[in-house]
Amino acid sequence: MSEEEPAAVSSDAKEDGKAEDATDVPKEKEEVKGEKEEEVQEEKEEEVKEENTDKTTNGDAPPMSHAEDKIAESDDEGPTDEEVAEIQRNASGGTDPSDTEEEPPAAKTNTTILIEEESDDQPHLFPPVDNRARATSHSKMRAYEAKRRAAYKQKLASSSLYWRSFRDLLNASVEETERAESIVKGQAVANEAYAVAMAAAYEDTFDDDGKPVTDPKKKKKLFETRMKKRAAGSTKMLSLSEAAGAIMSSRQTTDGTSNAGAALSDLSSIEQASERRGSLLASVIESHSILADRYDEHSTFLREEIIPPLFQLCENLIVEVETIEKLGDAIIDELTAAEKEVADAWEDYYKTAVKSLGGEGSSASHRKGASSTKDGPALVENSKDVWIAEMHYRMSVAFLSACWEKCSSELSKLFSSMKEIECTRRFRLREILLTFLERQERLWLGLPSVLTPVLKGLTDKPMDRSSIENDVQSSIRLRAQNLQREDVERKSKGGHGPGPGLAGVDPGDGNFELTSPLMSDLLFKAKVIEKKGHGMMTSWKTTLAVVTADSFLHLFDMPTTVKFHSGSAPEVAFHALLPPVIVPTKETIAKHGYPKISVPKAWCQNLTPTESIVLPNSTISFQDEKGNSAFEITETVFNSGTARKFFTTSTKKMYLRTVTREETIDWIAALKAHK
């Protein structure tokens, strides 16, 4: 090969290389152009996705585009990490989004707008409680009250019914014991009278009417009258009656001693008279003497051995029953009063809540916050706070629950003690009656057909504790059924409705437990702060401050028995306002007697705000200085009574103070916020 050929070849190669370079340039331009178009397309898709996301966030989900449909229909494989990074760099102008520095959240929110009034155009730092949240909370409260009222109504009716039947059983026990005592007393009196009659038959001291003569002077006169009647006879005889009268007179002498000689002489006279009369009547007269002794002995036994323990048993039972009845009635009255408190609290809450939801007298101005100047919005008159009514209702339910717990314990103790008393009473009464009837059986041997069934019934009756308790339970149940039928008949004549706002409510929706009022949706803010009046002699006092969704500022003074300071936990402070639950006990009944139930009770005295400030009618003044954490609040109050004739309104000033300046600024913002 010649040397020109390589040169030619190299030139050809150069021309070929140039041609190839020339053809490669359009290709690279086309590739760059394609990549840019893909980037533009991806940016458009990203913008579409962001718009769809914004619409979805606002509640309007846009329909999927045709490209998105294809993407959704295709595999779920997303772009690789490199593609994502490239797209982000292109979207941010070629910089890594991770290199950009964002302003910290604290710098965004830490502005001076906290102590300025919020306008309708500014975002709410404290989101208001809208009517939808209020309606939801109100519906829950209605459902809960419906379920609670249905459950407690049945529970109270059952307890009251059980107690009434128990009282009937107590009265029946007292009546049974008194009846047993009267029977034994009547037996003693009858046996004594029978003994006197048998003695009169033996002594022949009946008058013409057949009544026994017991007075000695009358006996003597009776004998003299009979002797005069018989004196007309030719033969004067000593009658049997006269002989008996002589014996009775011989038993008592002037000095109270027996005259044995006279008794023997009289006895011989009786024997002579018996011989003259014959032997038919003598055995009959002698039997009357034996009957007189037996009945007199039985009457003495009843008066000395049966009546005293029976009387003591009856007296002790009456005292125990009176105490138990007072205690039981007091407990039932306590539960009834507590239930009435809940019903009243619910009625007050329902009226206030309905009004706040758009009922008569409702106005959005009631929920505006305080203003910084006196030339604020129109004043709000006759404002009512739903949270206070709801709080009273919640705490009355809690008080009723605690009252039920303690009263149920006392009723259980009461029923147990009464069962023990009833068992003891029946054991003792059975023992006394068995002794009485066994002694009576000895006297009434001639009447076995009358006495044996009674004695057999008492002997065979089961007297173990289980049988007695079952008998008592059965008696109470039967009496309760009768009382229930009477109540149903009485209520059918004039029934009562389910309560305000409870018609058509499903009690099943109220199957939940009420929480603390501090967890209510109507509570805006709560904190333990300090307050001071406007006067020079006033001092700072610790108080629980509560801001509600109805634009009220309530101040609860702490009881003197507890110690709190500014910044304490509001839950602990609120718990200190709750009163102790005290129910009647057997000891208090025995010591103080029957307690008087005061309705309404003073249990919610500390739960009533000491000061209630209507924030729409108030202005706040705060000097933002270093170390200052106090501010002044001035409320315009509508006058009432005689003062209204001269001035329609007046002002009331007060100072409030938190622990730090930052907390004060936060509180001022809460007071001025639109609720």
Secondary structure as GFF3:
##gff-version 3
##sequence-region A 1 675
A	DSSP	alpha_helix	4	57	.	.	.	ID=ss1
A	DSSP	alpha_helix	66	73	.	.	.	ID=ss2
A	DSSP	alpha_helix	81	91	.	.	.	ID=ss3
A	DSSP	three_ten_helix	97	99	.	.	.	ID=ss4
A	DSSP	alpha_helix	105	109	.	.	.	ID=ss5
A	DSSP	three_ten_helix	112	115	.	.	.	ID=ss6
A	DSSP	alpha_helix	131	203	.	.	.	ID=ss7
A	DSSP	alpha_helix	216	230	.	.	.	ID=ss8
A	DSSP	alpha_helix	240	251	.	.	.	ID=ss9
A	DSSP	alpha_helix	260	277	.	.	.	ID=ss10
A	DSSP	alpha_helix	282	301	.	.	.	ID=ss11
A	DSSP	pi_helix	302	306	.	.	.	ID=ss12
A	DSSP	alpha_helix	307	356	.	.	.	ID=ss13
A	DSSP	three_ten_helix	364	367	.	.	.	ID=ss14
A	DSSP	alpha_helix	386	443	.	.	.	ID=ss15
A	DSSP	alpha_helix	448	460	.	.	.	ID=ss16
A	DSSP	alpha_helix	465	493	.	.	.	ID=ss17
A	DSSP	three_ten_helix	507	510	.	.	.	ID=ss18
A	DSSP	three_ten_helix	517	519	.	.	.	ID=ss19
A	DSSP	beta_strand	523	533	.	.	.	ID=ss20
A	DSSP	beta_strand	541	548	.	.	.	ID=ss21
A	DSSP	beta_strand	552	557	.	.	.	ID=ss22
A	DSSP	alpha_helix	570	576	.	.	.	ID=ss23
A	DSSP	alpha_helix	586	592	.	.	.	ID=ss24
A	DSSP	three_ten_helix	602	604	.	.	.	ID=ss25
A	DSSP	beta_strand	611	614	.	.	.	ID=ss26
A	DSSP	three_ten_helix	615	617	.	.	.	ID=ss27
A	DSSP	beta_strand	618	621	.	.	.	ID=ss28
A	DSSP	beta_strand	630	638	.	.	.	ID=ss29
A	DSSP	alpha_helix	643	646	.	.	.	ID=ss30
A	DSSP	beta_strand	649	657	.	.	.	ID=ss31
A	DSSP	alpha_helix	661	672	.	.	.	ID=ss32
###
